[in-house]
Amino acid sequence: MAEGDGPDMSAEGAPSDNTTLVAVLAQYADAGFDANVVTTEDGLLRCPRCRTESAADEVTLDSMRRMEGASDPDDMLAVLAITCPSCGEQGVAVIHYGPTASPGEATVLAAIDVDERTSNAPPPAP
C-alpha cells in the first residue's frame, strides 16, 4: 500500500480521528474480510453465508479496530474481523460500545477474546 492510500494510523496502530469507518472497512475487505456479520439481539454473531449464529467466544477474532469520535459517543465503534466457526467465512461486525451499545452488542464485546495481537491491529495481509 502506498503512503497516503490507507487510513491514518497513530503510533500504537489505532486509527486516528481522521480515519473513516469506510476506510477501515475497505482495508478489511482488501484482506478478504468482506462479509457483513450481524449481531443479534441475543448477543450472537450471524454468518451471512451459512446463517449460523455463534457466541462471540466461538468465532475466531482475527483483528479488532476501535473507532472513537472526538466528541460524539455515537462514533464509539469496534470493527471485529472474524472467521465463522461453521463455514470459514471471513467478515466484519461493526459494533457500538459505550452508551449507545445495544444489549446484544454489549454481550458480544464482553465475550469476545481480545488480546494484544488482535486489539487495534490492522487486518491480516491478503
Secondary structure, DSSP 4 states (H G I P E B T S, - for coil): --TTTS--B-TTSPBPTT--HHHHHHHHHHTT--EE-EE-TTSEEE-TTT--EEEGGGSEEEEEEEE--SS-GGG-EEEEEEE-TTT--EEEEEEE-GGG--HHHHHHHHHS---TTTBTPPPPP-
